[in-house]
Amino acid sequence: MGNNTARATMIGTALQVGMVVAGHFIPFVAENLFAIGGMGISALAGWLAMRGHRAGASAAAGQGAIAGGISAVIGIGVSVLLGDVPPSLLALGTASSVVTGMFGGMLARRR
């Protein structure tokens, strides 16, 4: 994992955990923003991982998937531990966020 991907993963993780903690105390956030917000944060993390870097599509998708997926699995794990979402969401939510992270990485890459 490169420096950009590590930094993007840390930023994405902070945003995911922040959203989850907010959702724990503010029902509107949990009910309306967990799914779209989590995937959006993962797409952002993927974009940050590849922003301004030259890379092929597969490398960009891979780095984006790493940043988006790791940040999501940590955020969803916190949400499971808080009792806000069922453990079964860990696999589905992470998989969805891996895909959006891939797209984010591919959008940010320079050809």
NORDABEL-V773988 format. One line per field, one symbol per residue. ss: DSSP state (a for helix, b for strand, c for the rest). burial: 1 if it has 16 or more other C-alpha atoms within 10 Angstrom, else 0. Layout:
ss=???
burial=???
//
This chain:
ss=ccaaaaaaaaaaaaaaaaaaaaaaacaaaaaaaaaaaaaaaaaaaaaaaacccbccaaaaaaaaaaaaaaaaaaaaaaaaacccccccaaaaaaaaaaaaaaaaaaaacbc
burial=000111111111111110111011000011001100111111111111111000101011111111111111111111110001100001001111111111111111100
//
